[in-house]
Amino acid sequence: MTRGAGLTGPLLATLGRPRWWALALAGFLVRGGILLMFLPIVTLPTPSGVTNALGPAVTGLALGGAGTDLILLVVGASLALVAAIIVGGLVGAWLEVTLVREVAVDEELGVALPGGPGGPGSGGLVGRGFAVRLLSHIPLVLALIWGVPGIVQAGYAELILPDELVTPLLVRVIQRVPVTVGLIVAAWLLGELLGGLALRELVAGRSLLAALGRGILAVVRRPIGAIGVLVATQAAMAILLVPALSASGATWDRVRFLLVDGILTSQDAVHLVLSLCLFVTLWFGGFVLAGLATAVRAAAWTVWSFALPSAPLPGGPLPGDQDALGAPSGTS
């Protein structure tokens, strides 16, 4: 299979399989995509609003201590975040494993899991899939530990002594620390890349450490192909989602304007109904496009992992690196 077919094949196959869209969309949403999809209907706080909300807490810290309310807020938010990561990660891993298996045994794509249509044994596969995703994001955790203090300082400076107020606060903060933000984004993309490849190795029957090792080696051996698939799939998601979310956000602003100002005439009521219908269409259309984009991405990575040729591992197979038939993967 050529590299071009590794991208066009998954696209054509995915278009005719709405079930893949649903699985991919659900996995995308539970792993944090829901926050992105709700951006059009969420009003971000203004700099003055942020200052008013955080000012007392920041002042208390600066004067020598944190109040009980702030401590409870931080602890509660931390526990909620951990719970969301665990629940979302486990559900997302189950959905991703299901989708990868369906793609890998699809006759149109010509990919087959070791051991036949059922794939290898799945005992603890969801838990290991969640674990491999977490381990793959260690670079992101390190990048955040290094970069968040600088971002916080930049945000504080923009709130206290901004250079100008025309540019949105988020953009101004990024302009102050572009290298830090860029490294964090790069670390996140690297974690997504390694985690996706390693999870597919788990589905192929390999152990946790072997799956991680093979995911890293796959990128090292074929960096151009890996980066190409990553850029192509992420660009496709941006091309599909950005216009849909922007349009739905603009329509929601119109709906909110009509609701806040009140309906004065029958013509305003008609405009409100039409705007609301248009918003619902655009917003849910964004969900459909997100499902399509993430399904194509999952299929492309599965084809790239299982169907495209790869060289034997240098130094032989890794410990635990055996397929469902019991043969070392480097010799099968």
Secondary structure, 3 states (H helix, E strand, C coil): CCCCHHHHHHHHHHHCCHHHHHHHHHHHHHHHHHHHHCHHHCCCCCHHHHHHHHHHHHHHHHCCCCCHHHHHHHHHHHHHHHHHHHHHHHHHHHHHHHHHHHHHCCCCCCCCCCCCCCCCCCCCHHHHHHHHHHHHCHHHHHHHHHHHHHHHHHHHHHHHCCCCCCCCHHHHHHHHCHHHHHHHHHHHHHHHHHHHHHHHHHHCCCCHHHHHHHHHHHHHHCHHHHHHHHHHHHHHHHHHHHHHHHHHHHHHHHHHHHHHHCCCCHHHHHHHHHHHHHHHHHHHHHHHHHHHHHHHHHHHHHHHHHCCCCCCCCCCCCCCCECCCCCECCCC
